[in-house]
């Protein structure tokens, strides 16, 4: 994992198409702005994990295969 320090208003580039900007820092909250192409979905992690779980259920994967696939995303 790459860890960077940024101040409010400063940004980070990921490749040529994705830009993250620190919009606001307040107490223990950081507000981020994300500019990404429409072809690159952006989700909060808990929403992304829920989508993945629902996709696995819809695909009818056996539970042990689904659990192994979940573990791959955490590495």
N, CA, C and O atoms as CSV, one atom per row, in Angstrom:
chain,resi,resn,atom,element,x,y,z
A,1,UNK,N,N,0.853,-1.180,0.000
A,1,UNK,CA,C,0.000,0.000,0.000
A,1,UNK,C,C,0.892,1.234,0.000
A,1,UNK,O,O,1.834,1.331,0.787
A,2,UNK,N,N,0.597,2.147,-0.862
A,2,UNK,CA,C,1.281,3.429,-0.909
A,2,UNK,C,C,0.527,4.399,0.004
A,2,UNK,O,O,-0.691,4.535,-0.112
A,3,UNK,N,N,1.228,5.062,0.892
A,3,UNK,CA,C,0.608,6.031,1.792
A,3,UNK,C,C,1.201,7.399,1.489
A,3,UNK,O,O,2.419,7.578,1.520
A,4,UNK,N,N,0.325,8.369,1.192
A,4,UNK,CA,C,0.753,9.722,0.861
A,4,UNK,C,C,0.117,10.719,1.821
A,4,UNK,O,O,-0.979,10.489,2.333
A,5,UNK,N,N,0.794,11.802,2.056
A,5,UNK,CA,C,0.252,12.883,2.868
A,5,UNK,C,C,-0.153,14.019,1.942
A,5,UNK,O,O,0.636,14.457,1.105
A,6,UNK,N,N,-1.378,14.494,2.092
A,6,UNK,CA,C,-1.889,15.592,1.272
A,6,UNK,C,C,-2.634,16.567,2.171
A,6,UNK,O,O,-3.226,16.175,3.176
A,7,UNK,N,N,-2.597,17.823,1.801
A,7,UNK,CA,C,-3.356,18.853,2.509
A,7,UNK,C,C,-4.631,19.135,1.729
A,7,UNK,O,O,-4.771,18.718,0.579
A,8,UNK,N,N,-5.550,19.838,2.356
A,8,UNK,CA,C,-6.790,20.209,1.695
A,8,UNK,C,C,-6.482,20.964,0.406
A,8,UNK,O,O,-5.677,21.896,0.397
A,9,UNK,N,N,-7.131,20.553,-0.679
A,9,UNK,CA,C,-6.916,21.177,-1.982
A,9,UNK,C,C,-5.858,20.475,-2.827
A,9,UNK,O,O,-5.791,20.687,-4.038
A,10,UNK,N,N,-5.030,19.639,-2.198
A,10,UNK,CA,C,-4.002,18.926,-2.938
A,10,UNK,C,C,-4.580,17.624,-3.498
A,10,UNK,O,O,-5.568,17.094,-2.988
A,11,UNK,N,N,-3.946,17.126,-4.550
A,11,UNK,CA,C,-4.489,15.956,-5.213
A,11,UNK,C,C,-3.473,14.861,-5.451
A,11,UNK,O,O,-2.285,14.994,-5.157
A,12,UNK,N,N,-3.983,13.787,-5.988
A,12,UNK,CA,C,-3.202,12.605,-6.349
A,12,UNK,C,C,-3.716,12.148,-7.711
A,12,UNK,O,O,-4.920,12.173,-7.965
A,13,UNK,N,N,-2.814,11.736,-8.573
A,13,UNK,CA,C,-3.185,11.189,-9.877
A,13,UNK,C,C,-2.942,9.698,-9.893
A,13,UNK,O,O,-1.918,9.223,-9.401
A,14,UNK,N,N,-3.878,8.958,-10.456
A,14,UNK,CA,C,-3.716,7.529,-10.690
A,14,UNK,C,C,-3.823,7.337,-12.192
A,14,UNK,O,O,-4.901,7.449,-12.776
A,15,UNK,N,N,-2.687,7.045,-12.803
A,15,UNK,CA,C,-2.666,6.966,-14.257
A,15,UNK,C,C,-2.968,8.320,-14.855
A,15,UNK,O,O,-2.746,9.353,-14.224
A,16,UNK,N,N,-3.477,8.312,-16.076
A,16,UNK,CA,C,-3.801,9.567,-16.763
A,16,UNK,C,C,-5.238,10.000,-16.534
A,16,UNK,O,O,-5.581,11.158,-16.773
A,17,UNK,N,N,-6.093,9.074,-16.069
A,17,UNK,CA,C,-7.534,9.329,-16.079
A,17,UNK,C,C,-8.181,9.564,-14.724
A,17,UNK,O,O,-9.320,10.025,-14.663
A,18,UNK,N,N,-7.485,9.259,-13.638
A,18,UNK,CA,C,-8.130,9.341,-12.326
A,18,UNK,C,C,-7.412,10.364,-11.456
A,18,UNK,O,O,-6.188,10.341,-11.323
A,19,UNK,N,N,-8.195,11.258,-10.868
A,19,UNK,CA,C,-7.651,12.305,-10.001
A,19,UNK,C,C,-8.424,12.299,-8.688
A,19,UNK,O,O,-9.654,12.344,-8.684
A,20,UNK,N,N,-7.693,12.244,-7.570
A,20,UNK,CA,C,-8.282,12.344,-6.242
A,20,UNK,C,C,-7.831,13.656,-5.631
A,20,UNK,O,O,-6.655,14.012,-5.713
A,21,UNK,N,N,-8.755,14.376,-5.020
A,21,UNK,CA,C,-8.447,15.660,-4.401
A,21,UNK,C,C,-8.990,15.652,-2.976
A,21,UNK,O,O,-10.130,15.250,-2.745
A,22,UNK,N,N,-8.178,16.092,-2.030
A,22,UNK,CA,C,-8.646,16.256,-0.657
A,22,UNK,C,C,-9.463,17.550,-0.630
A,22,UNK,O,O,-8.923,18.645,-0.791
A,23,UNK,N,N,-10.760,17.404,-0.426
A,23,UNK,CA,C,-11.662,18.555,-0.450
A,23,UNK,C,C,-11.730,19.222,0.915
A,23,UNK,O,O,-11.751,20.448,1.024
A,24,UNK,N,N,-11.765,18.389,1.959
A,24,UNK,CA,C,-11.913,18.942,3.304
A,24,UNK,C,C,-11.380,17.949,4.333
A,24,UNK,O,O,-11.550,16.739,4.183
A,25,UNK,N,N,-10.740,18.464,5.370
A,25,UNK,CA,C,-10.291,17.652,6.497
A,25,UNK,C,C,-10.887,18.272,7.752
A,25,UNK,O,O,-10.675,19.451,8.038
A,26,UNK,N,N,-11.643,17.455,8.505
A,26,UNK,CA,C,-12.289,17.967,9.711
A,26,UNK,C,C,-12.310,16.865,10.755
A,26,UNK,O,O,-12.861,15.791,10.515
A,27,UNK,N,N,-11.721,17.119,11.902
A,27,UNK,CA,C,-11.627,16.146,12.989
A,27,UNK,C,C,-11.149,14.806,12.442
A,27,UNK,O,O,-10.012,14.704,11.980
A,28,UNK,N,N,-11.994,13.776,12.486
A,28,UNK,CA,C,-11.563,12.467,12.000
A,28,UNK,C,C,-12.211,12.097,10.661
A,28,UNK,O,O,-12.341,10.918,10.332
A,29,UNK,N,N,-12.617,13.119,9.890
A,29,UNK,CA,C,-13.224,12.890,8.579
A,29,UNK,C,C,-12.396,13.551,7.487
A,29,UNK,O,O,-11.889,14.661,7.655
A,30,UNK,N,N,-12.270,12.860,6.380
A,30,UNK,CA,C,-11.623,13.422,5.198
A,30,UNK,C,C,-12.624,13.331,4.061
A,30,UNK,O,O,-13.166,12.258,3.796
A,31,UNK,N,N,-12.877,14.443,3.386
A,31,UNK,CA,C,-13.778,14.454,2.242
A,31,UNK,C,C,-12.919,14.458,0.987
A,31,UNK,O,O,-12.080,15.339,0.797
A,32,UNK,N,N,-13.138,13.452,0.122
A,32,UNK,CA,C,-12.361,13.312,-1.102
A,32,UNK,C,C,-13.233,13.601,-2.313
A,32,UNK,O,O,-14.412,13.251,-2.346
A,33,UNK,N,N,-12.641,14.238,-3.295
A,33,UNK,CA,C,-13.269,14.402,-4.600
A,33,UNK,C,C,-12.574,13.460,-5.563
A,33,UNK,O,O,-11.347,13.362,-5.557
A,34,UNK,N,N,-13.344,12.763,-6.395
A,34,UNK,CA,C,-12.768,11.795,-7.321
A,34,UNK,C,C,-13.254,12.109,-8.725
A,34,UNK,O,O,-14.456,12.162,-8.988
A,35,UNK,N,N,-12.300,12.316,-9.622
A,35,UNK,CA,C,-12.614,12.492,-11.043
A,35,UNK,C,C,-12.125,11.247,-11.762
A,35,UNK,O,O,-10.930,10.952,-11.767
A,36,UNK,N,N,-13.055,10.517,-12.371
A,36,UNK,CA,C,-12.702,9.293,-13.081
A,36,UNK,C,C,-13.619,9.162,-14.297
A,36,UNK,O,O,-14.732,9.688,-14.294
A,37,UNK,N,N,-13.162,8.470,-15.324
A,37,UNK,CA,C,-14.029,8.259,-16.480
A,37,UNK,C,C,-15.275,7.460,-16.092
A,37,UNK,O,O,-15.247,6.684,-15.137
A,38,UNK,N,N,-16.356,7.650,-16.830
A,38,UNK,CA,C,-17.592,6.929,-16.532
A,38,UNK,C,C,-17.408,5.422,-16.662
A,38,UNK,O,O,-18.158,4.650,-16.066
A,39,UNK,N,N,-16.424,5.006,-17.430
A,39,UNK,CA,C,-16.171,3.573,-17.612
A,39,UNK,C,C,-15.484,2.952,-16.396
A,39,UNK,O,O,-15.319,1.733,-16.337
A,40,UNK,N,N,-15.087,3.770,-15.433
A,40,UNK,CA,C,-14.398,3.287,-14.232
A,40,UNK,C,C,-15.309,3.519,-13.021
A,40,UNK,O,O,-15.345,4.624,-12.480
A,41,UNK,N,N,-16.045,2.485,-12.592
A,41,UNK,CA,C,-16.960,2.684,-11.466
A,41,UNK,C,C,-16.209,3.036,-10.176
A,41,UNK,O,O,-15.125,2.515,-9.913
A,42,UNK,N,N,-16.794,3.912,-9.394
A,42,UNK,CA,C,-16.215,4.325,-8.113
A,42,UNK,C,C,-17.279,4.087,-7.039
A,42,UNK,O,O,-18.384,4.623,-7.121
A,43,UNK,N,N,-16.931,3.273,-6.025
A,43,UNK,CA,C,-17.866,2.945,-4.950
A,43,UNK,C,C,-17.151,3.045,-3.607
A,43,UNK,O,O,-15.936,2.858,-3.534
A,44,UNK,N,N,-17.894,3.336,-2.550
A,44,UNK,CA,C,-17.354,3.154,-1.210
A,44,UNK,C,C,-17.094,1.663,-1.037
A,44,UNK,O,O,-17.789,0.840,-1.632
A,45,UNK,N,N,-16.100,1.308,-0.229
A,45,UNK,CA,C,-15.712,-0.097,-0.116
A,45,UNK,C,C,-16.851,-1.001,0.338
A,45,UNK,O,O,-17.011,-2.100,-0.193
A,46,UNK,N,N,-17.646,-0.558,1.312
A,46,UNK,CA,C,-18.727,-1.410,1.804
A,46,UNK,C,C,-19.780,-1.665,0.722
A,46,UNK,O,O,-20.378,-2.740,0.685
A,47,UNK,N,N,-20.007,-0.695,-0.149
A,47,UNK,CA,C,-20.945,-0.880,-1.257
A,47,UNK,C,C,-20.355,-1.839,-2.285
A,47,UNK,O,O,-21.052,-2.718,-2.792
A,48,UNK,N,N,-19.068,-1.670,-2.592
A,48,UNK,CA,C,-18.382,-2.553,-3.538
A,48,UNK,C,C,-18.463,-4.009,-3.069
A,48,UNK,O,O,-18.760,-4.902,-3.863
A,49,UNK,N,N,-18.199,-4.247,-1.780
A,49,UNK,CA,C,-18.245,-5.613,-1.242
A,49,UNK,C,C,-19.655,-6.191,-1.314
A,49,UNK,O,O,-19.827,-7.377,-1.594
A,50,UNK,N,N,-20.654,-5.365,-1.064
A,50,UNK,CA,C,-22.043,-5.827,-1.160
A,50,UNK,C,C,-22.395,-6.196,-2.604
A,50,UNK,O,O,-23.068,-7.198,-2.845
A,51,UNK,N,N,-21.940,-5.390,-3.556
A,51,UNK,CA,C,-22.179,-5.690,-4.973
A,51,UNK,C,C,-21.527,-7.018,-5.340
A,51,UNK,O,O,-22.139,-7.850,-6.011
A,52,UNK,N,N,-20.280,-7.219,-4.898
A,52,UNK,CA,C,-19.581,-8.465,-5.190
A,52,UNK,C,C,-20.319,-9.664,-4.597
A,52,UNK,O,O,-20.444,-10.701,-5.249
A,53,UNK,N,N,-20.801,-9.526,-3.383
A,53,UNK,CA,C,-21.536,-10.608,-2.722
A,53,UNK,C,C,-22.809,-10.946,-3.492
A,53,UNK,O,O,-23.120,-12.117,-3.709
A,54,UNK,N,N,-23.542,-9.914,-3.900
A,54,UNK,CA,C,-24.778,-10.133,-4.660
A,54,UNK,C,C,-24.483,-10.778,-6.014
A,54,UNK,O,O,-25.243,-11.629,-6.477
A,55,UNK,N,N,-23.377,-10.372,-6.650
A,55,UNK,CA,C,-23.004,-10.976,-7.930
A,55,UNK,C,C,-22.685,-12.460,-7.761
A,55,UNK,O,O,-23.052,-13.274,-8.609
A,56,UNK,N,N,-22.004,-12.813,-6.672
A,56,UNK,CA,C,-21.673,-14.218,-6.421
A,56,UNK,C,C,-22.930,-15.039,-6.164
A,56,UNK,O,O,-23.053,-16.171,-6.630
A,57,UNK,N,N,-23.865,-14.450,-5.414
A,57,UNK,CA,C,-25.132,-15.153,-5.160
A,57,UNK,C,C,-25.885,-15.364,-6.466
A,57,UNK,O,O,-26.422,-16.445,-6.707
A,58,UNK,N,N,-25.927,-14.338,-7.310
A,58,UNK,CA,C,-26.643,-14.425,-8.580
A,58,UNK,C,C,-26.001,-15.447,-9.514
A,58,UNK,O,O,-26.689,-16.078,-10.316
A,59,UNK,N,N,-24.682,-15.610,-9.410
A,59,UNK,CA,C,-23.978,-16.562,-10.261
A,59,UNK,C,C,-24.170,-17.985,-9.762
A,59,UNK,O,O,-23.837,-18.934,-10.472
A,60,UNK,N,N,-24.696,-18.151,-8.564
A,60,UNK,CA,C,-24.938,-19.466,-8.008
A,60,UNK,C,C,-23.666,-20.223,-7.672
A,60,UNK,O,O,-23.637,-21.450,-7.762
A,61,UNK,N,N,-22.624,-19.518,-7.291
A,61,UNK,CA,C,-21.368,-20.168,-6.931
A,61,UNK,C,C,-21.504,-20.909,-5.604
A,61,UNK,O,O,-22.189,-20.438,-4.696
A,62,UNK,N,N,-20.853,-22.070,-5.488
A,62,UNK,CA,C,-20.831,-22.744,-4.183
A,62,UNK,C,C,-20.195,-21.827,-3.142
A,62,UNK,O,O,-19.313,-21.034,-3.470
A,63,UNK,N,N,-20.634,-21.930,-1.900
A,63,UNK,CA,C,-20.186,-21.001,-0.860
A,63,UNK,C,C,-18.677,-21.020,-0.660
A,63,UNK,O,O,-18.088,-19.970,-0.402
A,64,UNK,N,N,-18.021,-22.200,-0.773
A,64,UNK,CA,C,-16.563,-22.235,-0.570
A,64,UNK,C,C,-15.827,-21.503,-1.685
A,64,UNK,O,O,-14.788,-20.893,-1.433
A,65,UNK,N,N,-16.336,-21.548,-2.901
A,65,UNK,CA,C,-15.715,-20.809,-4.007
A,65,UNK,C,C,-15.915,-19.315,-3.791
A,65,UNK,O,O,-14.988,-18.531,-3.995
A,66,UNK,N,N,-17.113,-18.914,-3.382
A,66,UNK,CA,C,-17.398,-17.501,-3.130
A,66,UNK,C,C,-16.491,-16.957,-2.039
A,66,UNK,O,O,-15.978,-15.845,-2.163
A,67,UNK,N,N,-16.282,-17.727,-0.968
A,67,UNK,CA,C,-15.414,-17.279,0.128
A,67,UNK,C,C,-13.972,-17.123,-0.339
A,67,UNK,O,O,-13.298,-16.168,0.047
A,68,UNK,N,N,-13.493,-18.048,-1.162
A,68,UNK,CA,C,-12.128,-17.938,-1.702
A,68,UNK,C,C,-11.991,-16.709,-2.579
A,68,UNK,O,O,-10.962,-16.035,-2.533
A,69,UNK,N,N,-12.997,-16.403,-3.371
A,69,UNK,CA,C,-12.934,-15.216,-4.231
A,69,UNK,C,C,-12.945,-13.938,-3.407
A,69,UNK,O,O,-12.272,-12.970,-3.762
A,70,UNK,N,N,-13.702,-13.919,-2.305
A,70,UNK,CA,C,-13.733,-12.744,-1.427
A,70,UNK,C,C,-12.338,-12.463,-0.879
A,70,UNK,O,O,-11.912,-11.310,-0.820
A,71,UNK,N,N,-11.637,-13.500,-0.486
A,71,UNK,CA,C,-10.297,-13.354,0.075
A,71,UNK,C,C,-9.315,-12.776,-0.906
A,71,UNK,O,O,-8.358,-12.120,-0.492
A,72,UNK,N,N,-9.509,-12.991,-2.191
A,72,UNK,CA,C,-8.599,-12.450,-3.201
A,72,UNK,C,C,-8.625,-10.930,-3.232
A,72,UNK,O,O,-7.590,-10.311,-3.476
A,73,UNK,N,N,-9.761,-10.316,-2.995
A,73,UNK,CA,C,-9.883,-8.869,-3.032
A,73,UNK,C,C,-9.222,-8.160,-1.867
A,73,UNK,O,O,-9.049,-6.942,-1.918
A,74,UNK,N,N,-8.847,-8.881,-0.813
A,74,UNK,CA,C,-8.289,-8.268,0.387
A,74,UNK,C,C,-6.776,-8.263,0.385
A,74,UNK,O,O,-6.168,-7.752,1.326
A,75,UNK,N,N,-6.146,-8.816,-0.640
A,75,UNK,CA,C,-4.678,-8.879,-0.686
A,75,UNK,C,C,-4.090,-7.661,-1.311
A,75,UNK,O,O,-2.869,-7.555,-1.427
